[in-house]
């Protein structure tokens, strides 16, 4: 049986909160990839980044679905159901992140 996300109804069109990982920009840290919260628009760094701000945002807010966001990659991930999502053409236009990669 294929696992499915039970949170797709909560996926919204959002305005990204920053041009890079919101917290990393404030602290001067670097990130590897960006993730966009599809509930509120928070931009955080991925689990391969030292600070894992996207996952921390999920733990703080319980917002379940993120989008691969640098550049928009057409996929999402549900933290609750632990399953990938095909967002197809429902991706968020990128604001042009500030390069802060390693």
C-alpha positions as a Markdown table, in Angstrom:
| # | Residue | x | y | z |
|---|---|---|---|---|
| 1 | Unk | 0.0 | 0.0 | 0.0 |
| 2 | Unk | 1.4 | 3.4 | -1.0 |
| 3 | Unk | 1.5 | 6.0 | 1.8 |
| 4 | Unk | -0.4 | 9.3 | 1.1 |
| 5 | Unk | -0.3 | 12.7 | 2.6 |
| 6 | Unk | -3.5 | 13.5 | 4.6 |
| 7 | Unk | -2.6 | 17.2 | 4.7 |
| 8 | Unk | -2.9 | 18.3 | 1.0 |
| 9 | Unk | -6.1 | 20.3 | 1.7 |
| 10 | Unk | -4.0 | 22.6 | 3.8 |
| 11 | Unk | -1.5 | 23.5 | 1.1 |
| 12 | Unk | -1.8 | 27.2 | 0.3 |
| 13 | Unk | -0.4 | 29.7 | -2.1 |
| 14 | Unk | 2.0 | 31.6 | 0.1 |
| 15 | Unk | 4.3 | 34.6 | -0.1 |
| 16 | Unk | 7.8 | 33.6 | 0.9 |
| 17 | Unk | 9.0 | 35.3 | 4.1 |
| 18 | Unk | 12.5 | 36.0 | 3.0 |
| 19 | Unk | 15.0 | 35.7 | 0.1 |
| 20 | Unk | 16.8 | 32.9 | 1.9 |
| 21 | Unk | 16.6 | 31.0 | 5.2 |
| 22 | Unk | 15.0 | 33.5 | 7.5 |
| 23 | Unk | 16.9 | 32.6 | 10.6 |
| 24 | Unk | 20.3 | 32.0 | 8.8 |
| 25 | Unk | 20.0 | 35.5 | 7.3 |
| 26 | Unk | 19.6 | 36.9 | 10.8 |
| 27 | Unk | 22.5 | 35.0 | 12.3 |
| 28 | Unk | 24.9 | 35.1 | 9.3 |
| 29 | Unk | 24.8 | 31.3 | 8.9 |
| 30 | Unk | 25.0 | 29.3 | 5.7 |
| 31 | Unk | 22.5 | 26.8 | 4.3 |
| 32 | Unk | 22.6 | 24.0 | 1.7 |
| 33 | Unk | 19.0 | 24.1 | 0.3 |
| 34 | Unk | 15.8 | 26.1 | 1.0 |
| 35 | Unk | 12.4 | 24.8 | 2.0 |
| 36 | Unk | 9.2 | 26.8 | 1.9 |
| 37 | Unk | 6.3 | 26.2 | 4.4 |
| 38 | Unk | 3.2 | 25.9 | 2.3 |
| 39 | Unk | 1.0 | 26.9 | 5.3 |
| 40 | Unk | 2.5 | 30.3 | 6.1 |
| 41 | Unk | 5.4 | 31.0 | 3.7 |
| 42 | Unk | 8.3 | 30.6 | 6.2 |
| 43 | Unk | 11.6 | 30.0 | 4.3 |
| 44 | Unk | 13.9 | 27.7 | 6.2 |
| 45 | Unk | 17.0 | 25.7 | 5.5 |
| 46 | Unk | 17.0 | 21.9 | 4.8 |
| 47 | Unk | 18.0 | 19.0 | 7.0 |
| 48 | Unk | 21.4 | 18.9 | 5.2 |
| 49 | Unk | 22.1 | 22.4 | 6.5 |
| 50 | Unk | 23.7 | 22.9 | 9.9 |
| 51 | Unk | 20.7 | 24.5 | 11.6 |
| 52 | Unk | 17.7 | 22.7 | 10.0 |
| 53 | Unk | 15.4 | 25.7 | 10.3 |
| 54 | Unk | 12.7 | 24.2 | 8.1 |
| 55 | Unk | 12.3 | 21.2 | 10.4 |
| 56 | Unk | 12.5 | 23.5 | 13.5 |
| 57 | Unk | 9.7 | 25.6 | 12.0 |
| 58 | Unk | 7.6 | 22.4 | 11.7 |
| 59 | Unk | 8.2 | 21.4 | 15.3 |
| 60 | Unk | 7.4 | 24.9 | 16.5 |
| 61 | Unk | 4.2 | 25.4 | 14.4 |
| 62 | Unk | 3.0 | 21.9 | 13.3 |
| 63 | Unk | 2.7 | 23.2 | 9.7 |
| 64 | Unk | 3.0 | 19.9 | 7.9 |
| 65 | Unk | 4.0 | 20.5 | 4.2 |
| 66 | Unk | 7.1 | 22.1 | 2.8 |
| 67 | Unk | 8.2 | 22.8 | -0.8 |
| 68 | Unk | 11.7 | 22.4 | -2.3 |
| 69 | Unk | 12.4 | 26.0 | -3.0 |
| 70 | Unk | 15.8 | 26.7 | -4.6 |
| 71 | Unk | 14.8 | 26.9 | -7.3 |
| 72 | Unk | 11.2 | 25.7 | -7.1 |
| 73 | Unk | 11.6 | 22.0 | -7.7 |
| 74 | Unk | 8.0 | 20.8 | -8.1 |
| 75 | Unk | 8.1 | 18.5 | -5.0 |
| 76 | Unk | 6.9 | 18.8 | -1.5 |
| 77 | Unk | 7.3 | 16.8 | 1.8 |
| 78 | Unk | 4.8 | 16.2 | 4.5 |
| 79 | Unk | 6.6 | 16.0 | 7.9 |
| 80 | Unk | 3.6 | 14.4 | 9.6 |
| 81 | Unk | 2.9 | 11.6 | 7.1 |
| 82 | Unk | 6.6 | 11.3 | 6.1 |
| 83 | Unk | 5.8 | 11.2 | 2.4 |
| 84 | Unk | 6.8 | 13.1 | -0.7 |
| 85 | Unk | 4.4 | 15.1 | -2.8 |
| 86 | Unk | 4.3 | 16.0 | -6.5 |
| 87 | Unk | 3.3 | 19.6 | -6.6 |
| 88 | Unk | 3.4 | 19.8 | -10.4 |
| 89 | Unk | 2.7 | 23.3 | -11.5 |
| 90 | Unk | 1.6 | 24.4 | -8.0 |
| 91 | Unk | 5.1 | 25.7 | -7.1 |
| 92 | Unk | 5.8 | 29.0 | -5.6 |
| 93 | Unk | 7.8 | 31.5 | -7.7 |
| 94 | Unk | 11.2 | 32.2 | -6.1 |
| 95 | Unk | 12.0 | 35.7 | -4.9 |
| 96 | Unk | 15.6 | 35.3 | -5.8 |
| 97 | Unk | 17.4 | 34.0 | -2.7 |
| 98 | Unk | 20.7 | 35.5 | -1.6 |
| 99 | Unk | 23.4 | 32.9 | -2.2 |
| 100 | Unk | 24.6 | 31.6 | 1.2 |
| 101 | Unk | 25.7 | 28.1 | 0.2 |
| 102 | Unk | 28.7 | 26.3 | 1.6 |
